[in-house]
Amino acid sequence: MAPTRPAAGQEQRKERAAIWSIVASVAITLGKGAAGLASGSLALISDAAHSLLDVAATTITWLALRAAHKPADEEHQYGHGKYESLAALIETAFLFVLSGAVAFEGVRRLWAGEADVVFSWAAVGVLCAAIVVDSWRWWSLRRIARETGSEALEADALHFSSDLVNSVLVLAALGAAAAGYPQVDSVVAVGVAIFIAIAGFRLAQRTLATLLDTAPKGLAEQVRSRAEGVAGVVSVKRVRVRPAGGRAIGEVLVDVSRTLPLERVAAIKQRIAAAVAEDLPDAELTITADPVQLDDESIMERVMLTAARLRLPVHHITVQNLEGQLAVSFDVEVDGAMTLARAHEVADRLEAAIQEELGPQVEVESHIEPLAIGHLEGREADAATVARIASTLAASTAEGAIREVHSVRVRETPAGLVVNYHCRVEPDLNVAAVHELVDDLERRVRLEHSEILRVVGHAEPLGAA
């Protein structure tokens, strides 16, 4: 299955969302910083510091998205999708550093009894604006992250959801200060730090799971279920998946019947890929099919399969059960110009392979037939020759089961004449009986015309158009 990259429109959408997030972070940071310094609120100053880290985090997100959208190359054969996970991990580190610094300062102020907070309507206005902006950023980034599968944008959305809660708590702290409880500011600052640490821990869990190739919960079962529903799949032996930049990468190993031709196996693999793509359109899966022996394989199928592996044509396969003793015989075709010694080696090799397939107790016997290698150069025979052979065919079938000989064609070759004809036979006769009739007609015609190399008779049901 060929590697799948997100559509260019999705890439631009993700990068555009990151750029607007940077612009919003810069504006909010400046507003909160100015209001915090003016009011002396530690909670507001810590929130401004948090927003300052947002600027760095969103910038890293934007750079990571640009890097992640690069196509696979010789050094990064699975693409650059994990740049998004790396950006999310850096954001996690920012969150832990910030929560530690804010918690330390909040505890220090509570211990020292410092509570120098001045209520400011400007600070209230900044916080209200920040709440509106963060609500919009959280909603839009989460929606885009879910639609595009972007881990970096999902980390940003989580980050801004914590910003939203922070701003609400800081607003409550300013209200408490106005009511005469300035120490609430430090308590809220510690609460904000704890909230940030919890958000960072959850983000770290998801990011590390991605970097450590942890399979998303239920994804392997989903892929397995889809593969098992494809016709021709005997069983799903193994499914391995891992996340990478918003898409799933992995492998699927299935069992198929070993009697299937290669074209059929390739079609089964394509149907598996199409079935999985219905649920995971951006998945990049390597699908491998193992040929296995099924319980319902016939002896004839196993003989033909063994011959096909050695690239030897066989026909007239006869299977006999002689009082518990299994005997198999067949005709094997080899190059007519091959020496008997070489042809016997080929037949022996095929017999040994079939005996290994069926078991040493099985009797295996072959008959060697010449196979014409290459094309016979020829030309259409003259009308008199065609009429002479057509007359013989008609006379030989005048009172027999073969009727209505037609479409007689005769070609001259260096090895002799090749005759093709069509005839009609009662449709109720079985194939074996019809084959015997056609063979008998060929023998009679060749007795009359010794110059004939080959007669090919095509039997049609009587009454067919």
N, C-alpha and C positions, 0 to 999 in steps of 0.2 A: 504494500500500500504506500503510495507516494506521500511524502511529507506534506502536511497541510498548514498553511499560514493564515492568520486572520486576514480578512479583507482589508484593503488599503483604507477604506472608509472608516473601519473600526479603529485602525491604528491612529488616524488623524483625530478621531473623536476622543480617544483616550488621552492623547497628548494635549489637545485643546482644553480638556477638562483640567489637566494638571496645571497648565499655564494660568487659567483663570483662578485656580486655587492659590497659586503663588501671589497673584495680584491681591486677592482678598486677604491673604495672611499678612502681607506687608501693611495694608491699610488698617487692619484690626490691631496689629502690634503697635503701630505708632499711636493710635487713639488710646489704647489701654495703658501704654507706658506713660503718656502725658497725664492722663487722668489719675493713674496710680501715684505718680510723684506729687501731683497737686493735692491729693487727698491723704496721702501717707498710708493708704490701705495696703497691708502686706498681701492680703488675698488678691487684690487687684494687680499689684506689682508681680506676684507670682503668676497670675493669669497672663500678664503681658509677657513675662519670660517664656511661659508656655507657648504663646503665640509667636514669639521670636524663634523658638525651636520649630514651630510649624513652617516658618519661611524656609528654614534649612531643609526640613523633612520633605516639603512639597517640591522644592528644587531638586532634591535627590530623586524624588519620585519621577519628576519630568525627565531627568537625565537617564534614569533607569529604563523608563518606557522607550526612549529613543534607542537605547542600546539593545533592549529586548526585542525590538522590531526588526533588527538586522537579520537577514536570512542566514541559514546554516552555512558554515564554511569548513575548510579542512581541519581547523583547530577546534571548532565547536560544531561537531557533526549533528548534535541534537538541537541546534539553534542556541539562542541567547536568552531564552525565557526566564532563566533563574536570576537574571539581573533584577527582576521585579521582587523576587523573594529576598534578595540581598538588600534592596532598598527598604523593604518592610522590616528586616532585621535591624538596620541602622535606626529606623524610626523607633523601634522598641528600645534600643539603647538610649535614645534621646528621652523617651518617656521615663525610664528608670532614673536617669541622672536628674531630671527635673523634679520628680517626686521626692527623691532623697534630699535635694537642696531645700525645697519648700517645707518639707516636714521638719528638717533640722531648724530652720529659722522660726517656724511656727512654735515649736516646742521651746526654743530659746526665749522667745517673747513671753510665752505663758509663764515660764519659770522665773523670768526677770520681772514680770508684772508690767511689761510695756504694752500700752494700748493707745498709741497716738494716732487715732483715725479721725479724719475730718470728713463729714458728709458733704458730697458735692453732686449737684444736679448734672453737671457736665459728665461726671463719672457714670451716673445713672444712664444718661443718654448714650454714652459710648457702649456701655454694657448691653443696653437694649438693642442697639444697632448690631453689636457682635452676635447677640442671640439670633437675630433675624438672618444675618449672613451665614452663621454656622449651621442654622437649620437648613438653609438652602443648600449649602455645600454638602452637608451630611446626606440629604435626600438625593441630590443629583449624582454625587460620587458613588453612593451605594447602588443606585439604579444602573449607572454605566458599568460599574464593576461586575454586577450580576449578569448584565447583557453581554459583556465582552470577556468575562472570566479573568479579569485583571486582579492579581493579588496585591499589587502596589496600590491601586486605587481603592481596593477594599480596606487596606491598612489605613489609607488616608481618611476614608469614611469613618472608620472606628476612632481614629484620632480626633476628628472633628466632632464626633458624638460626645467625646469626653470634654472637648472645648465648650460644647453647648451646656453640659451639666455644670462645668466649672463657672461659666458666666452666670448661670442662675444662682449658684451658691454664693458667689461673690456679691451679687445684687442683694441677696438676703443678708449678707454680712454688713453691707453699707446701711441697709434698713435698720439692722440691730444697733449699729453705731449711732444712727440718728435717734433711736429710742433710748439711748443712754447705756448701751451695753457694748462698748468698743472691743472688749476682750473676745467677743464672738468672732471677730475678724481672724484672730490667730487660730481659733478652733476650726473655723471653716477652712483656713489655709491647710491645716493638717488633714482635714477631711478630703480636700481637693487632692492632696498628695497621695492619700490612700487610694482614692478613686483612680488617679492616673496610674499608680502602680498596678492595680488590678487590671486595668485596660491593657497596660503594657504586657502583663503576664499572659493574658489571653492571646494577644497578638503574637507574642513570642512562641507560644505553643503551636499556633497554626504555621508560622513561618518556619520554625525548626522542623515541623513535620514535612513541609515541602522540600526543604533543603536536604533532609535525610531520606527523601524518596518514600515517605510513608503513603501507602495507598489510601486514597479518599474512601471513607466508610461507605460500603455498599456499591462502589463503582465496579469492582471486579465481578461481583455477583450480577450486576446489570449487564456487563459485557458477556458474561458466560450465558446468561439467559437468552440474549439475542443470538449468540452463535449456535446454541442448541436448537433454536427454532428454524435453522436453515436446513432445507432438504439436502440429503447427502452426507450430513455430518453424523458420524456414528457416535462420537462422544467428544466432549471438550476436556482435553487432558490437563491443560494448564492455562491460566490467565495471570499475567503480571502487568500491573499498571502503576504509573507514578505521575504526579502532577508536574507540569513544567510551563510556567508563564501563561496560565489560564487554559491550557489544554492538557489532555491526557496522552502520555506516551507509554508504549508497552508492547507486549507480544501475546499472541493467542496461538496455542498449539491444539489442533484438532485431529481426530482420527477419521479417515475415510477408507472406503473399500479399496483394496489394492487392485481390483479388477477394472477400476475406472480409468478411462483414457486421460492423458494429461490435460486435454482441453476441458474435460468435465471437471477435473480437480481445480483448474484455474478459475472456472466459472463459479464453483462453490466458494472459493476464497473471495471472489469479487462480491458475491451475495452476502457473505459475512460482513465485509467492509461496509456495504450499503446498509445492512441492518443496524450495525453499530452506529453509523453516521446519523441515523434518524434520531438517536438520543444524544449523541456526542459528535456534532458536525465538525469540530476542530480536532478530533482525536487522530493521533498518528500511531497506528498499530501495525506491527509486523505479524502477518498471519502465515503460519506454517501448517502444512497438512502431512501427517504421517500415514502411509498406506498400511493397513492391517488386514489380516485374514478374517473373514466372517464365517460364522458357523454354517451358513447355507450355501457356501461355494460348492459347485458340482466338480466331479473329477475332470470333466471336459474343460471347464473354466480354468482349473488349476494347470492342466497341460498346456492350454493356449497361452496362459499368462507366463509360464516358464519359457515357452518357445519365444514369446514376444521379448522377454528380457534378453535373450540371446540373439534377437533379430533374425530368427529363422522362420519362414512360413511353413505351416503344417496344415494338413487337411485329412479327411477320411479318418477322423479319430474314432476308434472303436474301443469301448469299455466293456469288459466281460467279467462276470462274477461266477467263477468256476468252483462251486461248492466251498465257498469261503475264501478261495484264492482269487485275488483281483489281478486281471491282466489288461494291459493297455497297449494298443497298437495304433500306428499313425503313419502317414506319408510325410516325409520331410523333403522340401525342395532345396536343391543346391545348384550352383552354377553348372550348366551342362558341360562346360569346357574343363571342369575340375577333374583331376585324376581320381580314380577309385580310392586310392590310399588316403588322399586328403579328404574326400567326401566321407569316408568311413570314420575318420577322426572327428569330423563335425557331428556325424550322427551319434557317435559314442558319447561325445560331450553333452549332447542334448538328452540322450537316454539317462546319463548319470545325473543330470540336473533334475529331470523328472522323477527319478527314483529317490533322490534326496528330498524332493517336495512331498512325494506320496508315501515314502517309507521303503525300507529294503525288502520287505516281504512282497512287494508288488512286482509282477513281471512286466517288463517294458520292452517293446519290440518296434523297430522302425523300418520303413521301406523308403529307399532313396529314389527320388525322382529328379530329372533334369529341369532346371529353371532357366528360361531364356533371359539372358542379361543384355540390356540395351534394346534399342529399337530395330525393328526389321524395316529396311528400306523397301518400298514397293510402289506399285501402280495399279490402276484399275485394269482388270482383264478385259479382253475384247468381247464384243457382244455374243459371238458364237460360243466362246468358252462358258460365259454366264448362262446362256440358253441351254447348253448341253448339261451342265451340272444341275440347273433348275429342273430340267426334265427328269433327271435321275431321282432327285428329291421327291418330285411329284409322284413318280411311278412307285417309289419305295413306300409311299404312305397312302396309296390308293385304297387299300382295304384295311388299314390299321387304325389304331387309336389316335394317331397324329393326323391332323387335318389342316387344310387351308395353309399350305406352305406359301409364304410371301416374303417380300423385302429381301430377295436373294442378292447378295453382293459377293463378288469374287475378286481377290487382289493377288497379283503376282509378286512374289518375293524371291530372293536368291535361294531360300531354303525350300520353296514350294508354294503351292496355292493355299491361301487362307480364305475359307468360306464362312460367311455369316448369313443366317436366315432367321426368320420368325415363323412360328407355327401356332396352331391352336389345339388345345386338348380339353377334354371334359373337366370342368372346374372342380368336380367332387373327388378326382383322383388325388392321392397324396403325393408329396414332393418326391419321395423315394421311387414311386412307380413311374412318375413323369421323367425323372432322371434316367431310369433304366431304358425307357422308350427312346429318349433322345440319344443316349449312348449307342443303342442298337442301330438307330438310323445312321449315326456317324460311321459305324463299322461297315455297314452295307455300302454307303456312298464311297468310302475310301477303297473298298474292294473294286469298285467300278472305275475309280480314278486314282491311280497310284501316285499321281503327281501332287495330290492334296497333302499338305502338311498338317492342317488344323481345320476342324469344323466346329463352329460355335453356333449352337441352336438356342434361340430364345423362345421359351414356351409361354403362351398367353392363354387365359381361360377362354373357352369357347363362348362366343357371344359378346366378348369384350369389344369395345370400339377400336 
